[in-house]
Amino acid sequence: MTDETPPPRLSGGNPQIKKGDGDAPVQAYIAAMPDWQSAVGRRLDALIERTLPDVRKAVKWNSPFYGTTQNGWFLGVHCFTKYVKIAFFQGVLLDPLPPGTSKQKNVRYLDIRETDLIDEAQLADWIRQASLLPGDPV
């Protein structure tokens, strides 16, 4: 694969990006997100950085992860055909609860579709809250 060749996409359009720590693999993932989803990825990444300037970033399991040194990974992002899914790994402890439920008892989701308006104040509050909770150490 050359620099000009886009990365392959998994089912649902999720980019297949080599795992790695830091901003570079996350930016590669965002750049490879299909269509309107890339703009959502840039907006989300910028909001997370504004909310938590010292946020840790990585790509694991073909998804960007965000975390803190103290508490581990608290949030992941994944592309699907019709939406971008934000996973709060300890979402059941957030107030108010993010709307999407999960088969995993602690996880809550926020799905963002192309025409959705994003409540950045609420999202920043969830990010702030989630960053203070014990996260996933992986």
Buried (B, 14 or more C-beta within 10 A) or exposed (E): EEEEEEBEBEEEBBBEBEEBEEBEBBBBBBBBBBEEBBEBBBBBBEBBBEBBEEBBBBBBEBBBBBBBEEBBBBBBBBBBEEBBBBBBBBBBBBEEEBEBEBEEEEBBBBBBEEEEEEEBEEBBBBBEBBBEBEBBEE
